[in-house]
């Protein structure tokens, strides 16, 4: 029997993330079905799942970075990664609040994960989440989080007692939500976001005790059913009554027309002014984050004004706008006839996003340290609105994420082909031969062949001394990676790039593609073009600006 943790160390955090993701995956559809507040759009379970998926992926990335080392990740690294992953991947109102709950916990658990630290962490999480919401409402996930923290505070000694008390407190609070929020009482359901939090805390109980929670405080007033065995009937409509298609928001009427979400790089003072401005524009305002990076969520009638407010405050990106179209009181989505075929491509910077968009592709930007989750790729496939989609992940690390997104889209009736591109230059090569008028299979074969015929390389700067396939590198060395492996260690970007090009072209080639990072001068491209022209007369060179990307230089040879 595995040893159970008496402290939430990095390994326990990793296990918690995995179990929570499994729990939210199991209950996603049922949580979606009871989603009536603040908008009855049936996506709370999905949003919570996608938010936690991003958190879990960030924790896995921390462990992957330590695979070759002799020490495990520090607890602080794991909990901060969890919080950051949730922040950048947060979806919807519920996911944004969950991200702030995890951020509040991480701020405390980074200094230790014993029983007393967890009590403080749960209290910090509840306070942080309530402060992030412009107009907190009782009977929501905020209430569930607060009562979980109160129960943990009064629990006996030991980590097991604290997590069990927090879970029981959250479940008792969840049962009472229909009494506190009229819209829930009319629908005969418990709060969907609160139910998701109960699932997350249940996963924490299983992490610490080794057993899924089995206790229940009873049915409570309102007669909303609750589980007696850790099952998934919490908050189902009372007596099987279906949830209404629409319910009035507390602000009256049908609510604003758009949901606007974006990440924002800005200072605290600018964000404070942004809160005031967005609060005047709409409702369901939640702003979470800190240390220069924030996640903004708001429901408005003027989506453009909400985005413009973000531009004035700082640099918004990953902007998502959802239209709550209504007709005769029912949620509808009015769309044109699907296109025959589309290409969805993941790119490492704004520059390549513009290039691929001009070529007709739907793009997903993978910013440094922020790989897209499967939910983001599914959203991109949906937004492409085509019967057939070719997906280009452009990163070997996104293989499983892209496969999951493709499988999800297939269940929705979209024919998706995943071309396993491992670098942006392979994606560019594949997109260059894309012809939507030919047969789907023929097009996929041609794109796959073009990508496979493209060798790829990138330059990186070593952050610390380490062993590589080319020898020992020191911090600050320039590394030339060919097909994913370190092949050259140098001290100068231009010299290292020349050596990499010579090695790649030694095996032949007709076209060199150079993608420059935003801080790389044009003179480097000129020098490398001249080097190729002088040493390889029959080889052409094309240069693109990649914008803000992880590597200063990407190289492709076809």
N, C-alpha and C positions, 0 to 999 in steps of 0.2 A: 504494500500500500504506500503511495507516495506521501512524503512528509508534508504536512499541512503548514502553511506559513503562519508565524506569529507576528509578522511584520509585512507590510505591503512593500516588498522590494520590487526591483525591476521585473523579475520573473513572475511575481504575482500580478503585477500590472498587466503584463503580456497575457497571462491566462485570463484575467478579468476581461480584457478587451475581446479576446476570442470567444469566451462564453457569452458575453453581452451581445456580440454580433450574431451569434447563433440564435440567441433568445429573440432578438428583434426580427431576425429572419423568419423564425417560426410564427411569430405573432403579427407580422407586418400587415397581412391582409385583413385580419380581424380589427387591428387598430385603425386601419384605413376606413373600415366599415362604420366605425362609431365616431368618426371625425366630424363634429358639428360646430366646433368653436375654434377660432373666431370666424372662420369661413368653412362652410360645409363642402369642401372640395375633395374630400376623400383621399388625402395623401400624407397624413401625419405619420402613419407607420412607415411608409416608404421614406419620408424625409428623415426620420430618426435613424432608420437603418443606414441610409447613405451617409449621414453625418458620422455615425459610429464606424462605418467602413473606412472612412478617411482617417479617423483617429487610430484605428487598429493598424492601418497600413503604415502610418507614421511611426508607430511603435516597432513594427516589424523592420522598418528601415534602420532604426537604431540598432537592433540586434544584428541585422545583416552587416552593418559596419564593423561589428565586433567579432565576426565569425572567425577571422584569422588571428585574433588576439588571444591573450591568455586570461583576460579579465572580462567579467560580465559588465553590461552597461550599468551605470549608476542609476539609482532610483530617480534622482532629479532629472536625468536625461530622458528616462522613460515617461514620467508623468508630464514633463513639459512637451515632449513629442506628441503625447496623447492629446493634450489641450490644443497644441498648434494644429495638429491634423484635423481636429474637430472644427476649429475656427475657420480654416481655409476651405473645408468641405461642407460646412453647415448648409442645410436646406430648409427652407420654409421657416415659419414662426417657431415651431417646435424644435427643429434642429438647431436654430440659432440660440434658443434658451438652453438646450442641452450643452452646446459648446461653452456657454458661460458657466454652467454648473461644473463642467470638467475643468475649466480654467480656474474657478474658485478652489476646487479641490487640489489642483496641481500646485497652486501657490503655497499651500500648507504642507502637502505630502513631499515636496521637494526636500524638506528638512527632516524627514523621517515619517515612517508609516506605521507606528505603533498605535495601540488603542486610543490613547489620548490625542494623538495627532489626527487620527481619523475623525474623532468627535469634532475637533476644531475644523477639519477640512469640510465636513458636511455642513457645518454652520456657515463657514465662509462661502461655500457653494450656493446655499440658499439665499444669503444676503446679496451676493454678487448678481445672481439671476434676477432678483426682485429689483435691484437698482438699474439693471440694464433695460427693463421694460418701462416704457414711458408712462403707462397707466396700468399698474398691476391690478389684477382681478382675482378675487378669492374663488376657490373651486376649480383652480387650474393646476398645472404642473408646479407652479410656484408654491401653492399651498401644500402639495404633496411633498415637495422638497423641504419645506420649512418643518413640517411635522415629522419627517424622517430624521432631521437634525435634532429636533427636540427629544425624540425617543432615544437617539444615540447618546445624547448628553446625560440622560438619566439612567443609562444602562449600567450593568455591573462591570467589574473589571474583565479585561481580556478582549482581544480583537474579535473573537467569535461572538461574544455577547453584544458587542457594539454593532457589528454588521447585521446580526439577527434582529436586534431592536430597531435599527434603522429600516429594515425591510418591513417588519411588522407595522411600524409607525406609518410608513408610506402606504401600505395596503389599507390600513384603517382610514387614513385620510382620503384615499381614492374612493372608497365606498361612500363617503359623505359628500363627494363633489356634486352629485345631483341636487342636494339640499341647498348648496351654496350658490350655484349658478343656474338660473332659471332655464336657460336654453338646454342644459343637460337634463334637467328634470322633465321638461316637455318631451324630449326625445327618448327618455328612459334609458340613458346611457351614462357611464362615468366619463371623466375627461380623458381624451385620447392621449394627450401628451403625458398626463399623469400615469396612465397605464404603461406607457413606454418606459418611464422612469422606474416604475415598480419592476419591470423586466430587467433593467440595468442593475438595480440593487439586488435583485434575486441572483443575478450572475455573480455579484460580489460575494454574496453569502456562499454560493457554491465554491468560489475560489478559496475562501478562507476555511470553510468547514468540510469541504469535499462532498457535500450533499446539496442537491437543489432544495430550496425552502418548501416546506410542506404544511406550514401552519397558516391558519386564516382567522381573522377576528370575527367572522360571522357575516351575516348579510347586511346588517345595518339598515337605517331608515332609507326609504326610497326603493328598497327591495331590488337593487341592482345586484345581480349574482356575482359571487366571488369564488375563487377556487378553494378547494379543500386539499388539493394535492399538488399545488404548483402548476395546475393546468392552465388552459388558455381561454377560460370563459369570463375573465374579469371584464365587466363593462359591456357585455353584449346587450342589445336592446332588451328591456324587461318584457318577459312574456313573449319574446319573439317579435315584438312590434318593430316594423322596419323604420330605419332612420329616415326622416323627411328629406326630400331632395334638396331643399334649401331651408334655412332658418335665418331669421333676422339677426343681424349683428347688433350688439348692445348699443352701437352708435345710432341705430335706426336705419330704415330702408334696407336695400340689398347690399350696402357696403360699397367701398371704392371699386373701381374697375380693374386696377392692376396691382400685382404684387411685384415690387422692385427689390432686388437683392444685389449687393456688390461688396467686394473687398475694397478697403480704402486704406491707403497709406497717408497718414495725417497726424498732426500733433493733437494733444489733449484739448487745447484751447479751441482749435478749429472744429474738433468733433463736438464740443459743447455747443458751439453756435449751430452746427449742423443739426443736432438734436432738436433745437428750438425751431429751426426752419422746417424740418420734416414733420414735426409734431403738428405744425399749422397746416401742412399740406394733406395729411391723411391720418390713418390710425394703425393699430397693430405695430407700432414702432418699437423695434428692439435693436439696440446697438451694443455689441459685445466686443471684447478684445482689449488691447492696450499695448504699450511699448511701441507705438508707431503703426500698428496694424489692427484694423477694426473690420468687423463684419456688420453690414448694415442691412436691415430688413424693414420694409414699410409697405403698407397698402395705400394706394393713392389713385386719384382720378387722372392726374397729370404725371405720367411716367417720365416725360422729358424733364419736367421741373425737378423731380427727385434726383435724376442723374446729374443735372446741372448743379444742384446743390452740392453733390459729391465732388464735382470738378472744382468748384470754388473752395471746397474745404481741403482738398489734397489730390491724390491720384487714385481714382476708382478703376477697378478692373474686375474681370470675371463677372461682368454685368449680366444679370438674368431678369427678364421682364416677362411675366405671365399675365395673360388677359383673362379676367373673370367675366366671360361673356354670358349674359343672361337673356333668356327669352321665355316669357310666361312663367317666370319664377323658377325655371329649371336651368341647371348648369349645362351649357352646350359649348362645343368648340366648332366653330365654323371655319373650314379650311378649303382651299382649292383642291382640285383633283391632283393626286400625287404625281410627281414627276416619274419618269421611267427609271432613272438611275442617278445616283449621287455618289460622291466620294467624301468621306470624313477622314481628316488627317490631323494627327497630333504634331504640333510644331513647337520648337523650344524658344521662340521669340516673336515679337511683334512684326519684325521685318518679313520673316517667312510666312507669317499669317496673312499679311497683305498680298504676298506673291501667290499663295495658294488660293486665296479668295478670288483674286483676279482670274485664276485658272478655273474657277467655278466650284471649288471645293468648300465644304463646311469645315471650319478649323476649330481646334481645341488647343489652347496655349498651355504648355507645361512649363511653368516658371521654375527657376532654380529652387530646389527643395520642396516643390509643390506639385508632385505628379498627379494627374487627374485620376479620380476614382471611377469605378465602372458606371456609377450613376451619371456622372458628367458625360461620359461617352455615349450612354443610352440617350441622354437628352439631346446630344448633338445629332445622333442618328434620327431621332424623332423630328428635330427641327429641319433636317435635310428634306423631309417629307417626300420620300421616294419609295417606290416598290422594291427597288434593288439598291443596295449600298455596298460599296467597297470601303473597308476600314483599314487605314494605314497607321499603326501605333507608333512607328519610328523610334522604338526603344525596346530592347530585349527585356528590360525589367517590367514592361507593361504587357507582356505576353498574356499572363493569366487574367489581368484586369480587362484587356481587350476581348479575350475569349468569353469572359462572363458577360460583358456588354453585348457582344454579338448574339449570345444565346438568349439573353433577355429580349432583344429586339426581334429575334426569330419567333418567340412566343407571341409577339404582337403582330405577326403576319408579314414582317419585312424580311426579304431574302438578303442575307448579309454574308459577304465573303471577307475573311480576314487574311490580308496579305502580311506575312510576318516580317515587315520591315524593321530593322534594328537601329536605324539612324536616319536623321532628317534628309541626308543626301540620297538615301535609297528611296525615300518617299517622293522626293522631287523627280527622280528618274522614273518612278512608277507613274506619277501624275502626268509626266510629259508624253507618255504613250497611251494614256487613257482616251478611249473613243466611245462615247455613250451610244453611238448608233449601231455598233456591232453587237453580236451576241454576248450575253453576260459572261458565260464561261470563257469565251474567247478573249474578252477584255481582261478578265482576271488573270488568265494565263499570261497574256502579254505584259501586264503590269508586274506580275510576279517575276517573270523572266528579266525585265528591266531592272528591278530591284536587286535580284540575285546576281546580276552581272556588274553591280556597282560595289567596289570595295570602298570602305569608309574609314576615316581616321578623324581624330580630334586632338587638339592641344589642350593641356591642363597644367595648372601650377600646383606642385606638391605642397600640401599643408603641413606635413611633418615627415620626419625621417622614417623610411620604411623599405622593406624588401619588395622588389618588383621582378617581373620576368626579364627585365633588361639589366638587373643589378640593383644596388642600393642607391636610393635617391635621398637627397637632403631637402629640408623645408625650403621652398622658394625655387627649386629646380623646375625647369619646363619639361613636361612629359609629353611624348608623342605616342599616342595610342593608335594602333592599326588593328582594325576588326576587333576592338575591345581589349586588346592586350598591350601593355606598355612595351614599345619596341625601341624607343629612343629616349635618352635622358640628356638634356642640354641645359645651357644657362641663358640662351637667347631665343626669343620666339621666332625670329626670322630664320636663324640658322637651323633650329630644330625643325621648322616647317619644311625647309629645303631638303633636309635629310629624309624626312618622312615621304615627301613627294618622290624623291629619287628611288627609295625602296619600293614604293607602290608602283611606279612606272617601269621598274625593272622587269615586271611581269607583263608589260604591255598596257596599252590604253589609248583611247581616242579622244576622250574629253575629261578635263579636270574641272570640278566644281569647288569653288571656295565660298564659304559662308562666314562673314566677319562679324564678330561681336560688336556691341555698340561703342566700346572704348578703343577698338583697334583702328589705327589710322589707315587711310586709303593707300599710303605709301607702301604698306606691307603687301597689299594686293598687287600693286604695280611691280614690286620687286619679285614676287612669286610668279607673276605672269611672264616676266622677262626670263626668269630662271627656266621655266617650262619651255618657252619659245627657243631659248638657246640650246638646251640639252635634248629636246624632244620635238623635232621640227613638225611632225605630223599630228601633234596633239593640240587641240583647242582648249581654251580656258574661259569659263564664265564665272562671274563674281556676283554675289548677292549680299545684301546687308541683312543680318539676322536680328538686329536689335538687341534687347536685353536677354541674353542667353547664358547658360552655365559656362560653356567653353569659349575662349577667345577666338578660336578658329575651328571650323569644320571642313573636312576635305572629302571629296568623292572622286573616284576614278572609274570611268566606264570604258 
